[in-house]
């Protein structure tokens, strides 16, 4: 009796068999004579699916919580929402408590980051040129420069940093007591940053006692001066170019910029201003910049009266706001790429259509928070999922693989060939159709499958079953088959 009970229980656990080739629900195509796959389910504990024809297998435990998937050379493992990893052909990446931390690795490189504040990078690993860099911003930064060699920074005590943060060199000691930066031959030295500053370089000098007064110049290149910053400043820039520019600010009463190519004048900024081209023709008028303004040029124009209305046009695109943020539409129309985007209440609803005319490819997606998310990829595969708690705002690979499966109680996929799959409550009910074959199950009550070889109907995982095949018809009671 014990052996009989164990045998019956094992049969109850393994369930029906049918080829499957998508994550929870998704269509796939298999050759007519492909080796059949299998499905073993016991909802909600586990769900195992195997498709040798497509080199696919997937094991899910407790719905979307645990996942182990193999598709060709790619292996994916997830313990949502804690961890996700993906590896294929010597490369891989992972997420830890997305978006908190992530890692990625290639053949000889690897990266690790935590909120972008901690970063570790290894390149050319295993070679004589192996290099390491790391950062716990802003307290610790290390790395190596091709020009200057290795460097280390321990903020605010002492540090040297090369070719990072928009400068060739950074040096500091007991910051803000002392600091020095170098960019393109210009050295800026600070004491009690930003109060005292000295600028030096080839034919270049300057000083500043911020915010009271400062001046600097480089012969034939620029001149700068300020007093009671930001009230007064006077700059003459680009003297060694074909567009020397003078900028004068008496904030907030007056601001001007004059150059051969463009000039601008603002009075009581940002209330009133005008920008002209080199011919003196007005191209922009500001009434309350950046909210109210108009601008025009040969291929562009802008009208902005926010929050009521705004429209911008370029040679290959346009953007329009109506009662911001109620309605927003943007469009790009070029020979290589086209895009049409519409948003309502910024993220409440959005629709995007994209195409590459020269390649003959297109895709689309839309989402309505928090009801649904829909997309069609370049291959014509469509996916509809509900609800959509994050997708209307942030829809990227990280959300798709770490978070979205946790709340998707309904997901359906289908293609132009009539293949499709649907899953409700993480496969409590699922249905598939692929070519001339189909299957569905309401676990653990009833299941049905139809293949080229025949059909099969089961109650309670096979407690009662009826099947037809080329060899004949069979009836099973208590998992014991009887030929008819």
Secondary structure, DSSP 8 states (H G I E B T S, - for coil): -HHHHHHHHHHHHH-------SSSS------TT----EEEEETTTEEEEEEGGGTEEEEEETTTTEEEEEETTEEEEEETTTEEEEEETTEEEEEETTTTEEEEE-SS-EEEEETTTEEEEEESTTSTT-EEEEEETTTEEEEEETTTEEEEEETTTEEEEEEETTEEEEEEETTTTEEEEEETTEEEEEETTTTEEEEEETTEEEEEETTTEEEEEETTTEEEEEETTTTEEEEEE-TTSSS-EEEEEETTTEEEEEESSEEEEEETTTTEEEEEETTS-EEEEEEETTTEEEEE-SS-EEEEETTTEEEEEETTEEEEEETTTTEEEEEEE-SS-EEEEEEETTTTEEEEEEEETTTTEEEEEEEETTTEEEEE-TTS-EEEEE--SSTTT--SHHHHHHTHHHH-SEEEEE-TTS-EEEEETTTTEEEEEETTEEEEEETTTEEEEEETTEEEEEEGGGTEEEEEETTEEEEEETTEEEE-
